[in-house]
Amino acid sequence: MYDFDKIIDRHGTGSLKFDFAKERGKNGDELSLWVADMDFQVAKPITDALQAQINHGIYGYTEVKADYFDIVKNWFKDNFDWEVKKGSLVKTPGVVYAIAMAIKAYTKEGEAVIIQQPVYYPFGEMIIANNRKLVNSPLVLKDGHYETDFDDFEKKIVENNVKLFILCSPHNPVGRVWSKEELKKIGDICIKHKVTVFSDEIHADFVYSPNKHHVFASLGEAYADNAVIATAPSKSFNIAGLQVSNIFIENKKLRDAFRSEIVKSGYSQLNTMGLVAARAAYESGKEWLDEVRAYIRDNLIFFRDYLKENIPELSLIEPEGTYLLWVDFGKLGLSEKQREDLIVNKAKLWIDSGAMFGTDGEGFERFNIACPKSYLKKALDSLANAIREYK
C-alpha cells in the first residue's frame, strides 16, 4: 500500500537530519544516515487526522479524555501483552524531557545515576546537566553480542550509592532486545538496593523475530512498583517532531514526585497536533507500521550482505531490534580523527560516531537504515569506494 522506495527531498524543510550539516561541523553535501527518524511519509490515517485538525482552524489548548488512554492501553495489550494500569499515564513532550524530570524527582544534586554505555547520549547529558554523578557500568561485547556485567553493575551501585538506573530497552545503539531473564536479574539488583528504574522503551515496536520485547513493568508487580516506563509513538510512526510521549508510572509516590517536577518546569498541555497524531497512530497505524518494519528488515538484510561482499573490514553487530545499526570499524586501524575524515570528507556520509555514546563506543559508527533502499545503497557504495581508495 505504501511506497517506501520513493525518495522525498527533505532539504529546505527545517529538517534536523538534512538542513543542519554545516551548523554541526559537516560540509553540507553528505548523505544523511544519522539521527533516528525515517525518510518515509507517515501513515495516511495520521496525515488525514492532522489535516482534519488543520481544517478545523482552531488550535487552542488541548487535552485528551479517557478514550485516548483506552487506545494506548489497547496498543500495549495487543502488541506486548501488557496491561496498562488506569491512572498510571503521565504525558510529556518527549522521553528525554521525561528523563530529566525523573532525575530531578528521584535524585538530589550530587547523587549518582547509573547507565550502560555505549548508550543513547542524552542519558549522560541529562545526568551531567542536572548536576548528578554519572556512573557507567559498560556493556560487554562478547562474540559479537553485548551483555550486561551484572557483578560490575551491582558493585558500582553499592560503591556510589546509586539512586536511579536509566535502562535502554531495546538498546540504542547496540540493538539488544533484553530477555526476560536479563531484565529480571537487573531489576532484582535495583530492588535490592532501592534503585528506581527508568526504562526507555521508545524503540519497542522495532524488534526482529525471534526476539521479543518485554515491557519492564510486565515482569511482575515488584518490578512495576519500582519503575517508570517511557514510551512514545515517535520512532515507530515517524512523528518525533510532534513531541508526544506516554510515560507510565504505577507507583503513586513515584508518579506524584514525577508530576511535581513537571509542574515546576512550567510545562502544561501537550502540542495539539502531537495528541492528534498519537491517537491516529495507535488507532489506525498498524498496517503502515507492519509494512515499514518489513521494508526495514529487508534493508537490514541488504546492509548485512553488502558489508560481507564489499566491505569485509567492517563488522555489523547483529541487531535484535531498532532500525539503528552498530558497526565496528576497528579493523581499519584508524584513529577517531582519521575515521571522521574518511567518512565525512571522502565517503561524504553523515553518520553518528560511536564516541558520542561514551568511550565504550569508540571505534564504532551508528547507521540509520530507515530510508529508501536506493539511498542506502548509494551511501554504502560511497563508503566502499572511500575505503578502497584509503587502502
Secondary structure, DSSP 4 states (H G I P E B T S, - for coil): ---TT-----TTTT-HHHH-TGGGTS-S-PEE--SS--SSPPPHHHHHHHHHHHHH---------HHHHHHHHHHHHHHH---PPTT-EEEES-HHHHHHHHHHHH--TT-EEEE-SS--THHHHHHHHTT-EEEE---EEETTEEE--HHHHHHHHHHHT--EEEEESS-TTT-----HHHHHHHHHHHHHTT-EEEEE-TTTT-B-TT-----GGGG-HHHHTTEEEEE-SHHHHT-GGG--EEEE--SHHHHHHHHHHHHHTT--SPPHHHHHHHHHHHHH-HHHHHHHHHHHHHHHHHHHHHHHHH-TTSEEE--SBSSEEEEE-GGG---HHHHHIIIIIIS-EE-EEGGGG-GGGTTEEEEE--S-HHHHHHHHHHHHHHHHHH-
